[in-house]
Amino acid sequence: MQKVESHVQRQVENWFHNTLLLADHDVPFKYKRQKKYRSLKGARVDLIYYPSTESIAGMDFEVMNVVKVAIS
């Protein structure tokens, strides 16, 4: 279980792009939903994810793509 430090939701066309920052991690955890979701800030979550690389302005950044979020 990890504690969520920050949760940001941005709408891109018909999808909501969610970014989580977890305590003791320097890498953002990203996932998409079709509906807006309540804020997870301060919640304890269990994530299933895989590492990925995202290229922004010619620079590569490590991100984690979330497959499943379980809230406790």
Secondary structure in CASP SS format (residue, H / E / C, confidence):
PFRMAT SS
TARGET T0000
AUTHOR 0000-0000-0000
METHOD secondary structure of the structure
MODEL  1
M C 1.00
Q E 1.00
K E 1.00
V E 1.00
E E 1.00
S E 1.00
H E 1.00
V E 1.00
Q E 1.00
R E 1.00
Q E 1.00
V E 1.00
E C 1.00
N C 1.00
W E 1.00
F E 1.00
H E 1.00
N E 1.00
T E 1.00
L E 1.00
L E 1.00
L E 1.00
A C 1.00
D C 1.00
H C 1.00
D C 1.00
V C 1.00
P C 1.00
F E 1.00
K E 1.00
Y E 1.00
K E 1.00
R E 1.00
Q C 1.00
K C 1.00
K C 1.00
Y C 1.00
R C 1.00
S C 1.00
L C 1.00
K C 1.00
G C 1.00
A C 1.00
R E 1.00
V E 1.00
D E 1.00
L E 1.00
I E 1.00
Y E 1.00
Y E 1.00
P E 1.00
S E 1.00
T E 1.00
E E 1.00
S E 1.00
I E 1.00
A C 1.00
G C 1.00
M E 1.00
D E 1.00
F E 1.00
E E 1.00
V E 1.00
M E 1.00
N E 1.00
V E 1.00
V E 1.00
K E 1.00
V E 1.00
A E 1.00
I E 1.00
S C 1.00
END
